[in-house]
Amino acid sequence: MVLLPILSKSSLSTCLRNFIRVTSTIGSIRSRYTRALPSTVLTKILGSNKGKPFGKDVTAGSDLQRTVNFVSPCLREELLCKSSEPVRDCCHKVTIVGAGMVGVCVANSLLFQRITSHIAMVDAFPKKLEGEGMDFIHSSVFIGDPKIEYDTDFCVTSNSKVIVICAGVRPIKGESRLNLVQRNTEILKNIIPLLVNYSPNAVFVVISNPVDILAWVTWKLSGLPVHQVIGSGTNLDSARFRYLIADRLGIAPSSVQGYMIGEHGDSMVPLWSGVSVAGVQFRDIIPNIGLETDDERWYEIAKEVVKLGPTVRCLKGYSSTAIGLSATDIIIAILRNTQAIIPVSTLVQGHHDVCHDMFLSLPCAIGENGITHIIRMHMTEYEKKLFQASANIVYDVQKDLNIKS
């Protein structure tokens, strides 16, 4: 009331007009920028609230404010001056199929080591997938701002350089190995053709077990050249083999050269004839190393390697970290075209007198297009017989498998 004598009619009118203009501006900006969140895979669970912002709209019901037409600036357009279209899929995109413990560990390994800046994840379980995806994107600031996509729709996998297959079911108590393989094969029948359709030039890295048979199934279903399909095979088993030898010697595991070949399973074969440290062959020191006649009982290490996978799964419920790093070792060779020699599962027909059309592990050179060379191992006759026996064990399961749609 004190101000009334001071303010003239004209100044009062001006103040009211300014007040209306400011209030209407706030309402317009709120209306422009307050929007519903985009729908996600959680929409069906939580419900949708399309077009309704959080909180109460203070401008609702104001006829006077709705008459004011104010166009606010777009922050994105005002801030960014486009020079060219951004590339949607980078040349080193990696897709991970399966957001379980192994798939997540593969993603962790790739992102934390900054091997790639573009990852896509697909899974059949939307809640788990979105939770894992959100966890990764919230970490973007700390891991080099990678592009991370996740969806139940396989279109998110388009133009991948590497596709990692981690999807599969766990064995039921008392289930036969053939039945487990057949159930996982049915899963692959549904996903492999889609993945190939979206990324026909991708290199497939199969981790799902039994890896040798499922890598062979992936190759058959995909129609890709055999060099573009790789099973993780005995890469992890060879790492365990080297660790146990190094631990007994008291040296670094990376300083030990040695391979496990054949099946990723109970029949895997230790190549004692090729184990060395700094170029010194173990068999030059102990000619019968790895045999039952070895007084130092080095053969026990190979037996322990076979048990390590089941032991880890028994203790913690699953194995994940080591296999995630093992898969990353293969992916690095592909993305960087290193031609690194890695023991992986590939077509072994014609190698070491194996006549069956099947996959087993042998040391291979791996580059941008997958496997470029298979090493012709100079193994002993005893090791060769063990390798052939391993092939027969795997083939006995594979031969009864139905891979026709």
URRAKA-V874191 format. One line per field, one symbol per residue. ss: DSSP state (H for helix, E for strand, L for the rest). psi: psi as a letter, one per 20 degrees, with the letter a starting at -180 (. if undefined). burial: b if it has 16 or more other ideal C-beta (glycine too) atoms within 10 Angstrom, else e. Layout:
ss = ???
psi = ???
burial = ???
This chain:
ss = LLLLLLLLHHHHHHHHHHHHHHHHHHHHHHHHHLLLLLLLLLHHHHLLLLLLLLLLLLLLLLHHHHLLLLLLLLHHHHHLLLLLLLLLLLLLLEEEELLLHHHHHHHHHHHHLLLLLEEEEELLLHHHHHHHHHHHHLLHHHLLLLEEEEELLHHHHLLLLEEEELLLLLLLLLLLHHHHHHHHHHHHHHHHHHHHHHLLLLEEEELLLLHHHHHHHHHHHHLLLHHHEEELLLHHHHHHHHHHHHHHHLLLHHHEELLEEELLLLLLEELHHHLEELLEEHHHHLLLLLLLLLLLLLHHHHHHHHHHHHHHHHHHLLLLHHHHHHHHHHHHHHHLLLLEEEEEEEELLLLLLLLLLLEEEEEEEEELLEEEEELLLLLLHHHHHHHHHHHHHHHHHHLLLLLLL
psi = hhighgprhghgggggghggggghgghggghhiorqqqqaiighgirqmpiorqapoiipjohghiipopoqqogghhgpophrpqpgorikpppoookaggghhgggggghilhqjopppqqiohggghggghhghijghikklrppqpqipihiiqkqhpppoiqrqqqqpipqhghgghghhhghhhhghgghghmijqppophqqohgghgggggghhjrqhijppqhckgghhggghghghhhhkrphiippqqprbqnahjqppmhijprpkiophihgnhkpiriiohilhhhghhhghigghgghhgiirpggghghghhgghghghilhkqoporprpjpiplkpiqnrprpqpqppbhjbphqppnpnrrhghghhghhgghgghhghhjpojq.
burial = eeeeeeeeeeeeeeeeeeeeeebbeebbeebeeeeeeeeebeeeeeeeeeeeeeeeeeeeeeeebeeeeeeeeeeeeeeeeeeeeeeebeebbbbbbbbbbbbbbbbbbbbeeebbbbbbbbbeebeebbebbeebeeeeeebeebbbbbbeebebbbbbbbbbbbbbeeeeeeeebeebbeebbebbeebbeebbebbeebbbbbbbbbbbbbbbbbbbbbebebbbbbbbbbbbbbbbbbbbbbeeeeeebeebbbbbbbbbbebbbbbbbbbebeeeebeeeeeebbeeeeeeebbebbeebbebbeebeeeeeebbebbbbbbbbbbbbbbeeeeeebbbbbbbeebbebebebbbbbbbebbeebbeebeebebeeebeebbbebbebbbebbeebeeee
